[in-house]
């Protein structure tokens, strides 16, 4: 599932392939953008903002700048191919956008919230986000302040709220709380050190920048990359207790009942 580091990696792949290049063709396969033609536009850069991706372009006339926004959510992906290469076997009906340059083709599969806006209006799409864990705007104090503004919300749900801090998904939520020994249903007001929770989240995401295998344990071996995430009924790597799983809000939470005890 894409999280902040995965989206950052995706933005870097797109930037390396497209930045500085003119689009030779564009094909949007969503109704609201079906008539848009970006042929002749120059790609300036590709950046991530939390779990959102922004592709910034100079319009063909060289006057205006526009941004193509996309969100990967649970199942979206961008793939880049050499011109003329065969595309990977994704169902054609899931393709949402195709961007071509002389040397590359960028294909967006199952993208969500696609929108094209003047670059100066990007905040209408991402302005609600909190500080980006992997962005130049990162501000730990502000992230803590936003979390603390919801004292009765469970810490697990608060960490997933992108308006508090941007970039944490279900994997990092579960892993950070395990490593800090925090029961996921603990109200924010009862978490002893929010700064340490936030700081650890940044450290883990930063450690996985530039690679596709996400690891919180330090190991990249299959089956050894996480402490609790996706490890239901497997023994805790610290105490041997079986990892538990439960629905929390609209997501699934993994935790160790011994290392992360519920309040008495």
N, C-alpha and C positions, 0 to 999 in steps of 0.2 A: 504494500500500500504506500503510495507516495506521501512522504513527509517533507519537512522543510529542506533537509539535505538532498533528498532525491530531486526536488524541484530545482534547487540550486544547481545540481549536476546537469539536469536537463537544459537549464538556461545556458550553461557553459558550452554544452555540445552545440546548441543552436547558434550561439555567438561565434564559435570557432568556424562553423561551416558557412554562415550567412553574412556576418558583419562585413560591411564595406562592399557588398555585392548588390547589383541591380536584379530585381525580380524580372524574369522573362515571362512568367505567367503566374496566375493565382486562380484557385478554384475553391470557392466556399460552398459547403454542402449543408448549410443551415438556412432556413427560410429568411431570417432577418438580414443576412449578409449575402444572399444568393446573387444579387446584382453588383456586388462590389468587385472592382477590378483593380488590383494593385500593380499591374504590369508597369514596369518602368520605375517603381519606387526603389529607393536604396535602403537597405537594412543598416541601421546605425548601431544597434546593440540589442542584446537579449539579456534581461535581468529577472531575478526572482524577487518576490515580496511575500515572505512567509510561504504559503502554499500556492500563491498566485504567480503567473508567469506573464511578463510584458515584453513584447517584441516591438521595438521602436523603429519607425521608418521615416525617411524623408520622402515626401510626396514627389511624383514625377516632375512637377513644375519647379521643384527646388525651393518652394516657398514655405509650405506648411509641414508640420510633423504630426504623425498619427501613431497611436499605440494599439497593437492587437493584444487583447487580454484573453487569457485562457486559464482554466482551473482544472487540475488533473483529478481532483476528488479521489475516489477509490480505484477507478479503472481507466483513467485517461493516460495518454502517453504521446510523446512526440518521437518520431524516428527520422533519422537523416540518412539518405542514401546517396551514393555517387550517381551522377546523371547516367541513365541507361541501365543501372543495376536493377535487378529484380527485387521488388519489395517483399518484406516478410509476409507470411501468410496470415494476415488479419482479415476478418470479414470486411468486404468492401463497403457494406452498408454502415459500418461504424466510422468510416473516414469522415471527418468534419471539415478539414481544410488541407489543401495541397499548395505549397509554395515552391516555385522553381527558380533556380538561378542557372547560369551557364554550366556550373560544375556539380551542383547538388540539388536534391529534392527533399524538402521537409514535409512530412506527412503527420497530421494530427489525428489520432485515433480516439474516439469516444471522449472528446474534450467537452468541458462544461463551461457555461457562462461566457461563451465567446462574444466579444464585443470589440468594436473599433471606435476609438474616441480620439479627439485631439490630445496630443501628449500633455498639454497643459491641464487637461481635465481628468488625468488618471486618478486623482483623489476621489472622484465620484465612484470609483470601483474598488479602491483599496484604502481609502482614507479612514475606514472604520477599524483597520487592523492596529493591534498594539505593536510595541517595539519588535523588530524582526531579529530573531536570535542569530541569524547569519548576515544581517544587513548592516550598512554603515550607520543606521539610525539607532542601533542597539543601545538601550538605556536600562540597566538592571534596576535602578531605583524606581523608574517609571513602571516597569513591569510588576515589581512588588507592590507599588501603590495601587495599580489596577486590580491585582489579585485581592488585596486587602479590602478593596471597596465592595467585595461580595462575601462578607464574613460567614454567611450561613450556607454557602454553596460548598459541596464536597470538593476537596482539593483536586481529585481526579477530573471532575467536570470543569473546574475552573482552569486547569492547565490546557484543556482542549478548546476553551473559548478563545478564538483567535483575536478577539478584541482586547484581551488581556495581554497576550504575547503571541507572536506569530511564528509558527513553524512546528509546534509540537503536535504529533499524532498519537495514535493509540499505542504504538510500540514504545516511544520515548516516555509517554505518560506512565505506563506500567513499570518500565525499567527505572526511571528516576525515583519513583515512590518506593520501589523495592530497595534501591541502594541507600535511600535516606531512612528506611525503616518506618515509613509512614503508611498507616492503614488508608486505603484509597477513599473511604467514606468519611474520613476526618473532615469536619468543617474547616474552612480556611482559617477562621479565627483561632483554631486550636493547633495549628501547625507551628511548631516552635520557631523555625527559622526559614521563612519564605525565601530569603536571599540565598540561602544555601541550596534550596530546591531549584531555584531559577538558575543559579550559577552552574549547577551540575548539568542541567538541561543544555545550557549553551556549550559546555565542555563536550558532552556526548555528540551533539550535532556537529560541532566543529571537527571532532575526531573523524567523522565519516564523510566530510567534504572531499570530493574528488574520487570517491570509490562507490560502487553500486552495492556492495555487500555491507549491510548495516550491522555493526557489532558494538555491544556495550560491555562485553566481557574481555575484549582484547584478542579474542580468537576469531579467525576467519573461517575455521573449519565448520562444515555443515553440521547443524545440530548443536553447536557450541557457541553461538553468537549472542545469545540472550540468557538472562537469568530467570525470568518468569514469562515473558511474552511468548504466546503460543506453546506453552509447556504444561498445559493442564494434565494433572495426575502424574507428572514426572517429578522426581525428587528435587527438592531445593538444593542448589549447589553449595549452600552453606550448612544447612541443618538436616537435610534429608527428608523433611516433611513434604508431602505431596502438594504441588502447586494447585491452587484453586482458580476457578473461573466463574464469573457471574456477569449478568447484564447490569450495566450502570448507565442510566440515561439511555441514549440510543447506541451505546457502544458496549464492547466486551472488555472487562477488566481482569487481569491476571495478577495474583498476589500469593505470597507465602503467609499462612495464618500464624506462624511462629515468629518469623522475622519482621512481620508487619502486624502486630497484634491489635485487635479492636480494643477500644477503651473498656476498662472493667465496668 
